[in-house]
Amino acid sequence: MRSTVTFIVLALCTLSSVVSGFVVPSKPVTVAPNSLRHAAAFLPPSQRISPLFMGWGPDPIWSDAKVVSNTAACPSEACVSIFMDVNPETAAEYKVPGQYVQVRLNEDTKPLFLAIASAPSPENASFEFLIKKTNDNEWATSLQAGDTVEVSQVLGNGFPMEENLEGFKYDFPTQNILLFAAGSGIAPIKAAMESGDLEVDKGRTARLYYGERTPDDLCYTSLYKEWENAGIQVVPVLSQPPDSWEGRSGYVQNCLEEDGVPIPRNSGALLCGMKGMAESVTDILSKAGVFEGRILTNF
């Protein structure tokens, strides 16, 4: 009799935190060699490497992107969903859910690190971003259709699902999926769910634990039925639920503790959310017996 295997995908955007939908790493990443700067001298000004660099990853090479739409992503309007048309070359670089880009208004604007919320599609030169409103990013959250911004090349390796979750790398296959996201960390998880890379259409089951404060802060609620129809059970978790709330409450890590990790040796994980959530979930999974290499991050 075939045993049921659990594949837990806990969406963890970063090793530290996710702020307003963009990645904020806690550890520096190897910087590209200076030869990139020399090569950039031959590029048009709009695509040259900027001297304004945040200190993580390769230097950005900028190109123009045009805003297509900006709409509220949740009833509270705390987050916005922005679609942008990007260069076909940039779209072709996006291959793995969890990758990100830097976005700025111009060379005088501090760039945002934004995880791409849409699934990779080289034929469709359009990216979606989920951005939480803050005092520091009003220039981005107030963008209107027709506005032009600058976008870097696609950065990061994304969630290494194919490398760590496929086949028998750890001697046990992965079949069931649990996804964990908090706040705007739902963005790259949405990309993973809609990419087909979770392979729920090939016999795997999937469950998404998505944490927010209130019902009005939940993003993408109009897509929940679509995700459910695709085989992904959606479990919203509220930290500040109203009295009328009948769903799960607390934090996603509490739900993981309550539900447990079935067959940990056959489990995997992707994580995306605040540092506290990510650390707690990782600790629970590790103690349960999930292979360290199957607790995936995208940074």
N, C-alpha and C positions, 0 to 999 in steps of 0.2 A: 504494500500500500504506500502510495506516494505521500511523504510527509509534507506538511505545510511549512513553508519557509517565510520568514518575515524579513522584508526589506524596508528599513526605516530611512526615509529621506527627510532629514530635519534641515530645513533650509537655513543655513548660516552664512550670511553675507560676508562676514569678516571675522577676523580673529579678535576684534575688539568691539566695534559697535557700528550701527547704521544710523545716520542722522539725516533726516529729510530725504531718504531714499538714495543717498549717495554713500559710497564706501569710505570709511575712515579707518585705515589700518593702524594697528598698534606697533607694528614692526616695520622698519624700512626694508624696501625691496631693492635688489641690485639695479643700479642705474646704468642706462645704456652708455656705451663708450662715446668718447668725444667725437669720434668720426661721424656720428649722426649730425652733430652741429655743423661740421664741415660740409656734409652732403646737403644739408638744408639750405646752404647759401645759394644753391642753384635752383631752389624752388621759388614759386611766386610768393610775394610777401604774406598772403593770407594763409599759406601752408607751411611757413617756416616755423622752426622750433622756437618756442617762446622762452625768453629769459626768466619768465615768471613760472617757477616750478615748485611744486608742493613737497618734493623730497621723496616720493614713492614711485617706483617703477621708471620706465623709460621716459625721456622728455617727450612732451606732446608735440605732434605735428598737426597743425590746425587746418581745417577746411570749413567752408561755409555750410550751414544747414538752415532750412526754412521751416518755420513753425506752421503746422497744418491746423492744429486745434489745441485748445486749452479748456478742459472741462473739470468740474468738481468730481473727485473720485469717490467721495463719500458724502452722506447727508450733512455732516457737520462742516464740510468744505475745508477741513484741516489739511487735506491733501488734494493735489491736482494731478490729472493725467494729461500729459503733453505728448502729442505726436509731432515728429519732425521728419522731413524729407532730408536724407543725407546723400552724399556722393555714392554712386554704385560701388566704387572701390572700397569705401568704408563699410558698406553693407556686406560686402563679400568677406571682410575680415571677421565678421561676427559668426562664429561657428559653434560655440558652446554656451548654453544657458549659464548665467552667472558672470559673464564678462561685462565690462563697463567702459565708459568713456568719460573724459573730462569735457565740461561745457562751460563756455564763458560768453559774455556779451561782446567783449572786445579785449584788447591787450591790457586795459586798465582795470579789468574786472577779475576778482579772485575766482578761479574756476571751481565748479562743483564736480564732485566725483559721483556719477550717476550710474547705478546698475540698470541695464536695459531690461525693461519689463515685457517686451514682445519677444516671441520666439525667433530664433535665427531663420532667416529667409533671404538668401542671396539675391533672389529675383525681385524682392520687394525692398526697395531702398528707402525704408521708413522705420524709424525707431520710436518706441513708446517709453516714456519715463514717468515714474510715480514720484512726486516731490512733496514732502511735508513742508508746510509753510513755517518759516521762521523769520525773525527780524533781519537776518543776514542774507536771505535769498529772495527778497521781494522782487528783485529785477527778473528772476527766473519764473516765479509763480504767477507773475502778472503779464507774462508774454502773451501776445495776441497772434492770431492767424495772420501770416504774411510777414511777421518779424523775422529777421535774420540773426543767427547767433553763430558762434564758432565751436566746432566739435573736433575733438582729437581723434586719432586712430583708435581702434578697438584695443582695449588693454586687459591684462589678466588672462588666466587660463580657464576661468569658469569652474563649474563643478566637474571634477574629473570622474564622471560616472562610467564612461566606457572603460577606462583603465582599471577602476577599482570595484565596479559592481557587476560587470559582465563576466561570463565564463566561470572558471573555478579557481581564481587566483588564490582564494583562501580555503580551497577545498570544498566549499559549500556554496551552492547557488543562491541568488537573491530572487525572491518572488513577490513578497508583500512590501508595500511602501508606506511609511509614515513621514509626513512633511510637517516641519515646525517653522512658523514664521511669526514675527512680532512687529507691529507697526509697519513702516514702509519697507521692512524686510520681505513683505509679500511680493515685491516687484520681481526679483530674480526667480522666486519660487513659481510665480505665474508663468514666467518664461519656460521654466523646466517642465511644468505641467502641460503646457500647450505645445511643447516641442515634439512630443512623442518619445523622447529619450527615456522616460520612465517605463515604457513598454507595458503599460497597464492593459493594452489591447492584446497582449500575448500571454494572458493568464495571471498576471500579477494583480494583487489588490492594492489599494492605496487609501491613505487617510491623511487629511490635512488638519493640523491644529494651528489655528490662526488667532493670535492674541491682540486685542485692542482694549481701550478703556471702556467705551460705551458702544451701544448698537449703532449710533450715528457716526462713529469713527471707522466702522468696518468698510473697507474698500472693495470694489468689484462685486458687490452683492448681486448684481444682475447677471453675473457669470457663474454663480454657484450651481445653478441647475445644469448648465452646460458641463461644468466640471464633474458633477455627480453623474450625468449621463455618460461621461467618458470613463467612469469607473473610479472616481476619486471622491471618497466621503469627506465632506467639509464639516469641520467642527469648530465653530467660532467660540472663543474663550474670552470673557470680559473680566477685567480687573475691577471695574466700577459699575456693575450691572444695576439697572433699575429694579424696583420690586417686581415689575411685570415680566422680567427676564426668566425664561424657562430653560435656557441652555446652560452650558458649562460656565463656571465662574472661577476666578483666581488667575493663575498663570499657566502657560502651556507646560512648563516643567512640572507643575502640580498634577496636571492631567496625565502626563507620562508616568509619574509615580503611581497614580491611582490605577492606571490601566496596565502598567507593566510592559515588559518587552518580551513577547513570545519568541522562543527559539533564538536567543541572541546571536549564536554562531552563524545563523543564516540571515542576520540583519545588517543593514547598512544605514547611513545617515548623511544628510546634507543639512546645514544649519544657516539661518539668516535672521538676525535680530539684535537686540541689545546685548551688551557684554554679559550681564547677569544671567539672562536667559540662556545664552549660548554655553556659558561655563557650566550652569546647572544641568542642562540637558546632556552635555558631553560627559559630565561626571556620572550621571545616572546610567547612561548607555555603557560607559566603560566598566562600571562596577557590575552591570548586568552581564557583561561578557561579550559585548559587541567588539569586533576587531577594530583596533585604532585606525587602520587604513581605510575603513569603511565609514568613518565619521568625517564627511567631506565638507570642506569650505571652498569658497571661490576666490580666496585671497591668500 
